């Protein structure tokens, strides 16, 4: 079995980088720096959603299906460079099938820019046929290749007007969807020190994405109806072994 790695990231404003870009005094508080950035963004774009390069990665959550089973974990903490390098190191080692929801539009561009900031290395991820000829025809970078499958982008047939949020799609199918938080609440939660809540939220988004991926594989005919049910049962069984509140809530909401 080719390992399937579903991923999702949560970010906060890169206040140190923003202070540098805005030439702000070093003593400027982080919350003030972020508010300045939000105000500038609202004036220029009508939204306070910051540009990709000034998002600092706080959490990368992963769901892995392999011959060894199914598991979920997170790379998190204050050392952004270490988090991102560990993610790309996993790709380097295992060459998995990557799956995301809007990963091509947000998660991967953020990881690209932040890896540049920190001087990281990810040769396998960037291979487009120079080292492995198979990657010329199917690599992680091309929008129309499937080694990275951005489910939102593909299901919308690459038409932004047809994009659907993960929460709506998951709930329509019967999966739990988002529980207790959304992306707009991550920065306030971080300021309150609620790092575990952010990590839990990111992990549940990742499992929602994996479950939608299974439904997509049923749609494609890659999974039979019986195999699809078996794969969902694998996820249920594994989550049932995890004695954490967010997984108990997730399982209770999964119809």
PLY file of the C-alpha trace (Angstrom):
ply
format ascii 1.0
element vertex 255
property float x
property float y
property float z
element edge 254
property int vertex1
property int vertex2
end_header
0.00 0.00 0.00
1.27 3.45 -0.90
1.02 5.46 2.34
-1.68 8.13 2.28
-0.76 11.22 4.29
-3.51 13.77 4.89
-2.35 17.06 6.36
-3.64 20.39 7.59
-1.92 23.40 9.10
-2.90 26.09 11.58
-1.12 29.43 11.52
-0.82 32.69 13.39
0.53 36.06 12.21
4.32 36.16 11.97
4.55 39.20 14.23
8.37 39.23 14.25
8.45 39.20 10.46
5.70 41.80 10.20
7.59 44.09 12.59
10.60 43.78 10.29
8.56 44.49 7.16
6.83 47.49 8.76
10.04 48.74 10.43
8.30 48.84 13.82
10.13 49.46 17.11
11.38 46.20 18.70
9.31 46.81 21.83
6.00 46.84 19.89
3.71 44.17 21.44
2.78 41.21 19.25
-0.95 41.87 19.49
-0.45 45.43 18.26
1.70 44.25 15.36
-0.98 41.77 14.34
-3.71 44.41 14.56
-1.70 46.78 12.37
-1.32 43.97 9.82
-5.04 43.16 9.93
-5.97 46.82 9.43
-3.60 47.22 6.50
-4.94 44.07 4.92
-8.55 45.18 5.32
-7.74 48.46 3.59
-5.96 46.79 0.68
-8.04 43.64 0.21
-11.29 44.09 2.14
-10.43 41.21 4.45
-8.05 40.78 7.37
-6.81 37.42 6.03
-3.06 37.94 5.78
-0.93 37.04 2.79
0.62 33.60 2.82
4.21 34.59 3.51
3.41 36.28 6.84
1.59 33.30 8.36
3.67 31.49 10.98
3.03 27.75 11.15
1.94 26.69 14.60
0.62 23.16 13.97
0.83 20.59 11.18
-1.58 17.73 11.81
-1.27 14.47 9.91
-3.44 11.40 9.37
-1.56 8.43 7.92
-3.05 5.28 6.41
-0.42 2.65 5.67
0.12 -1.10 5.91
0.61 -0.55 9.63
-2.88 0.89 10.11
-4.25 4.37 10.70
-2.86 7.01 13.03
-3.16 10.72 13.73
-0.55 13.05 15.20
0.56 16.67 15.21
3.81 18.54 14.79
3.47 21.60 16.98
5.31 24.10 19.13
7.14 27.39 18.94
10.03 26.13 16.74
8.44 26.69 13.34
11.52 25.58 11.39
11.65 22.22 13.18
7.94 21.59 12.59
8.16 22.26 8.86
11.41 20.33 8.39
9.95 17.27 10.12
6.96 17.38 7.78
9.15 17.47 4.67
11.47 14.84 6.16
8.50 12.47 6.29
7.86 13.06 2.60
11.56 12.51 1.92
11.52 9.16 3.71
8.19 7.65 2.65
7.08 9.43 -0.60
3.42 9.25 0.45
0.28 10.18 -1.42
-0.47 13.65 -0.04
-4.10 14.66 0.46
-5.45 18.02 1.60
-8.45 20.30 1.49
-7.28 23.57 -0.09
-3.68 22.52 0.45
-2.73 23.88 -2.96
-4.36 27.20 -2.23
-3.14 27.74 1.31
-1.24 25.09 3.25
1.53 24.26 0.79
2.21 27.86 -0.35
2.54 28.84 3.32
4.94 25.94 3.91
6.94 26.93 0.82
7.41 30.53 1.94
8.15 29.65 5.53
10.67 26.99 4.49
12.45 29.66 2.45
12.50 31.97 5.48
14.18 29.25 7.57
16.53 27.88 4.90
15.07 24.35 4.91
15.55 21.51 2.42
13.00 19.21 0.75
14.50 17.67 -2.42
12.05 14.77 -2.77
9.08 17.08 -2.47
10.46 19.38 -5.19
11.50 16.59 -7.57
9.86 17.17 -10.97
11.73 14.44 -12.83
15.34 15.49 -12.39
16.11 12.66 -9.93
13.21 10.27 -10.48
11.74 10.07 -13.99
8.34 9.01 -12.58
8.08 12.44 -10.98
8.14 14.11 -14.39
4.63 12.76 -14.99
3.30 12.81 -11.44
4.83 15.10 -8.83
3.83 17.04 -5.73
4.00 20.45 -7.39
1.76 20.33 -10.46
-1.87 21.28 -9.93
-3.04 18.60 -12.33
-0.98 15.72 -10.95
-2.28 13.60 -8.10
0.75 12.86 -5.95
-0.64 15.78 -3.98
-4.42 15.61 -4.21
-6.14 18.85 -3.19
-9.66 17.51 -2.85
-11.34 20.91 -2.77
-9.59 22.06 -5.93
-10.22 18.85 -7.86
-13.87 18.44 -6.88
-14.50 22.04 -7.97
-12.77 21.25 -11.29
-10.29 24.06 -10.52
-13.08 26.66 -10.59
-12.88 28.95 -7.53
-16.59 29.75 -7.83
-17.34 26.07 -7.19
-15.18 25.75 -4.06
-16.84 24.31 -0.95
-15.65 24.52 2.66
-14.56 21.31 4.37
-17.06 21.80 7.19
-20.08 21.89 4.86
-18.90 18.99 2.74
-18.05 16.76 5.70
-21.37 17.43 7.43
-23.39 16.85 4.26
-21.82 13.40 3.94
-22.46 12.60 7.61
-19.02 13.22 9.10
-18.57 15.45 12.18
-17.17 18.56 10.48
-15.57 21.30 12.55
-15.92 21.02 16.31
-15.66 24.05 18.58
-13.38 26.26 16.48
-12.64 27.55 13.01
-9.58 29.13 11.44
-10.60 32.67 12.35
-10.44 31.76 16.05
-6.90 30.38 16.06
-5.10 33.68 16.73
-7.35 34.64 19.71
-7.00 31.09 21.06
-3.21 31.32 20.75
-3.20 34.61 22.62
-5.13 32.90 25.44
-2.54 30.12 25.53
-4.94 27.46 24.24
-2.38 25.56 22.18
-3.89 22.15 22.88
-7.31 23.31 21.64
-5.73 24.54 18.40
-3.93 21.23 17.94
-7.12 19.25 18.64
-9.05 21.35 16.12
-6.37 20.81 13.46
-6.36 17.06 14.05
-10.13 16.75 13.65
-9.96 18.75 10.41
-7.36 16.31 9.17
-9.52 13.27 9.93
-12.55 14.94 8.33
-10.42 15.40 5.21
-9.34 11.76 5.24
-12.94 10.59 5.54
-13.98 12.78 2.60
-11.03 11.29 0.70
-12.38 7.79 1.38
-15.78 8.86 0.03
-14.00 10.25 -3.04
-12.23 6.92 -3.54
-15.64 5.22 -3.39
-16.91 7.69 -6.01
-13.91 6.95 -8.25
-14.40 3.19 -7.94
-11.04 2.71 -6.24
-12.92 1.40 -3.18
-15.89 -0.92 -3.32
-18.81 -0.16 -1.00
-17.69 -2.94 1.34
-14.06 -1.81 1.34
-15.18 1.78 1.98
-17.11 0.66 5.06
-14.11 -1.33 6.23
-11.80 1.67 5.87
-14.21 3.87 7.82
-14.31 1.19 10.51
-10.51 1.26 10.71
-10.70 4.98 11.50
-13.50 4.53 14.05
-11.64 1.74 15.80
-8.38 3.66 16.02
-10.02 6.85 17.27
-11.87 4.76 19.85
-8.54 3.80 21.40
-7.60 7.45 21.96
-8.78 8.67 25.36
-9.01 12.35 24.47
-12.04 14.61 24.66
-11.88 15.82 21.07
-11.96 12.26 19.73
-14.84 11.29 22.00
-16.74 14.33 20.71
-15.78 13.49 17.12
-17.02 9.92 17.38
-20.26 11.03 19.05
-20.92 13.45 16.15
-20.11 10.87 13.43
-23.44 9.49 12.24
0 1
1 2
2 3
3 4
4 5
5 6
6 7
7 8
8 9
9 10
10 11
11 12
12 13
13 14
14 15
15 16
16 17
17 18
18 19
19 20
20 21
21 22
22 23
23 24
24 25
25 26
26 27
27 28
28 29
29 30
30 31
31 32
32 33
33 34
34 35
35 36
36 37
37 38
38 39
39 40
40 41
41 42
42 43
43 44
44 45
45 46
46 47
47 48
48 49
49 50
50 51
51 52
52 53
53 54
54 55
55 56
56 57
57 58
58 59
59 60
60 61
61 62
62 63
63 64
64 65
65 66
66 67
67 68
68 69
69 70
70 71
71 72
72 73
73 74
74 75
75 76
76 77
77 78
78 79
79 80
80 81
81 82
82 83
83 84
84 85
85 86
86 87
87 88
88 89
89 90
90 91
91 92
92 93
93 94
94 95
95 96
96 97
97 98
98 99
99 100
100 101
101 102
102 103
103 104
104 105
105 106
106 107
107 108
108 109
109 110
110 111
111 112
112 113
113 114
114 115
115 116
116 117
117 118
118 119
119 120
120 121
121 122
122 123
123 124
124 125
125 126
126 127
127 128
128 129
129 130
130 131
131 132
132 133
133 134
134 135
135 136
136 137
137 138
138 139
139 140
140 141
141 142
142 143
143 144
144 145
145 146
146 147
147 148
148 149
149 150
150 151
151 152
152 153
153 154
154 155
155 156
156 157
157 158
158 159
159 160
160 161
161 162
162 163
163 164
164 165
165 166
166 167
167 168
168 169
169 170
170 171
171 172
172 173
173 174
174 175
175 176
176 177
177 178
178 179
179 180
180 181
181 182
182 183
183 184
184 185
185 186
186 187
187 188
188 189
189 190
190 191
191 192
192 193
193 194
194 195
195 196
196 197
197 198
198 199
199 200
200 201
201 202
202 203
203 204
204 205
205 206
206 207
207 208
208 209
209 210
210 211
211 212
212 213
213 214
214 215
215 216
216 217
217 218
218 219
219 220
220 221
221 222
222 223
223 224
224 225
225 226
226 227
227 228
228 229
229 230
230 231
231 232
232 233
233 234
234 235
235 236
236 237
237 238
238 239
239 240
240 241
241 242
242 243
243 244
244 245
245 246
246 247
247 248
248 249
249 250
250 251
251 252
252 253
253 254
